[in-house]
C-alpha cells in the first residue's frame, strides 16, 4: 500500500488548484496532528466524491463493473484520510457553501474562529441556521457578510474583508465563487498583525512619555482643522503653552521627577479641555492645544484661566510637592492666521509676550501682527 507521504504527493497533483482558492498561502506545519479517532471533517466527504469540489476536471474517472459496483476503489480511503489531514493541519479556516445554501465542508479551524458547534456543521446547516446561531450567541460581534448572502444573490467576487469576533479576534476573510455557484470562504487570524500595526501607528503619532499627540501628528491635525473650517465654518483657537520654572525642577529634583511633572501636566491638560480638542507635546516642556469652537476672546480666556489654575496645583512626586507655573499664547482662526504656519508663529509670539510680562499668565495674539 502506498505510504502517507506518497498519497499526499499524489493529492498535490490532483488538487493543484487549491492554492488559488486558498489565497492566504500553503499548509501550516505548526499545528499538532489530529488525535486518533477524532472526526477530521465535520461535513463528511463521500468515498467516491469530494463534495467541496464536485466539478474538478482533474479528478480521475474510475470505472466500475458489475463485480465491483458499490465497492470502495483502491486508494480512495487513503486519499480521503490524507486530504482530511491536510485540511485539519491548515492554519486557515475553510468553509464551503453549496449553491443550495448548505455548508458542504468546514474544518476545525473555521469552527473555532466562528464559534460554531460541531454538531451543527455535521448536519450540513444552512446559511439561515448559521445566521440564527450567530445572532443568538455572538450578537455583539460583526456578522460575516457572507451569512447575509442568499444563494445566487448578486455579489462581486472575490470578497475580502475583516471580521471582528466577540472575543476580539480579528479575521481576514476571503470569499470566492465556485463554478457551480457555491462559495468557498478562507479565514485567517490577523489579530496579532493588526495589533502590531495599530501599536506602530500609535507610536508614530504620540509622544512616548506623556501619550499626547506628538509634533508631527499635531501639525496634521491642525491642517485638518483648517480644512474642516472651510467646510463647516467652525472657528477654533491654537494655544501655545510652556511650563514655567520647569528647568529648576530638573536641576533640583532630577530628570525622573521632571518626567513625572510632565506626565502630570499632560493629564491635567487633557482633563481641562473639551472632548474633541487636541493636546500635543511639541517638545521639552512645550505643549500646543487646538481648542475647537472657540470664536472669541471670552471663550479663549475661560479655557486659559482653567489651564493656569489646574497646572498650577502642586504635584506630589516621591513624597515631595513640586509646583510649576504656565505661560500661554493664544491665536484665533481665522482672525490671526489662515494657515498652519501663521497660526503657530502668532501663538508662539503671544507666548513669548506672556513670559515677558511676568509668566504664569496668558496673552492673546496682537491682531496688528497677524
Steps between C-alpha positions, in 0.01 A plus 500: 500500500628844416635695798339819642767732358452352154121537530537869589738544208236351273240737646726795430459420130129430514417810702752733336243778478433512875765775569302724264191443711701546821678828421656546843767238437592139543459251776611566856763264637460627856156369592500175702371181337137413554442245774418148393129440468414870470282588199718693261228653287184617663323480166585148390623434147348198323753237398451555127442874489658802673194716568705817526637473148239317288602645165871439520603375154826365642325231700559154349189341361521147633287247321291239680384168372226285641736299713644810672190721504446658843847403621758759605772541241863434595663807651182707546496453878863606519425799274218606726701457819799689360284784367317529832832507684616785277181696566531460876871589492435833331545816702210645299132449559322352198125497445325402178134581433309330220274670251203379709624706795614204709847461647681224314834514679637664815835425662569519871688829473191667352284358780727660758528835321123531446394346835292238320385176668625184328158333509349789306760455227457124488134558408617710203328809635356767274620860494172593669575262788852641534365853505252411775782345703722804441233746616404288800852440631720774354261791451757752622756409233514563128274284284695341213374658177476162330238392755273770362538381139227274376599235244524653156484856636695748288834588652843603381748218558754450633406679821774585750411657833584505869280346764526572873377220723340563842814387682712754312646266237539676164456285193588575141241323287515432128191370322522352149218384274532144371407392150188318623367814671614412850758697699820417684607716795850505648566660838833620635560619857670840459448619859869526588583665170227761544606569858859544387390739226283698743782514754744624236252763381442614859873532567543697178234753602543529875760620747663206679518669842158664532286313247395831348492571129854569378625796296465335157149374560396831655594676180282257303213562745542876457489465122182293536343762728572773246358289215196414712435866573469560128216247487326564834594859581577404860776716654767373737791623707864392517658523845879481536599402857831490687557383859659767719795409722516148359879519463525563875305176562745299290802665659375464856312169499642314201368402160289212634301750706488731201347221290232442764419870498466496122269199519288665767477824304397308187226316690370825647489662156298210366266530795451872436422512128176385342439179311630536146773748589859400417781518758856444378847501645714698257828433679663542840252691717307653207145401412236603246122477507242522223185621677201452273202736481690787660398810310564788740729634768263412786485130415878483456554687828279256691698203373836668566402589859394141569830371365698744716310391809525125440865489395598730786385252767782321688617170357583223748809305390680258735361666813597841363268779394622658179337803345538650154332790327367540147523763229257497206488671162169498309422542130150479352413356160438672265556839669870440569594286203345278238793259465666263745836676494348842561283379788790325674732797455243743640417274794872461571549877487211542745663241728826697496306813594336316792840395635634852462203624701597302807398141416213295644249674274365511147519746212282527191667551163524863392270527193725763352785249482287230330 
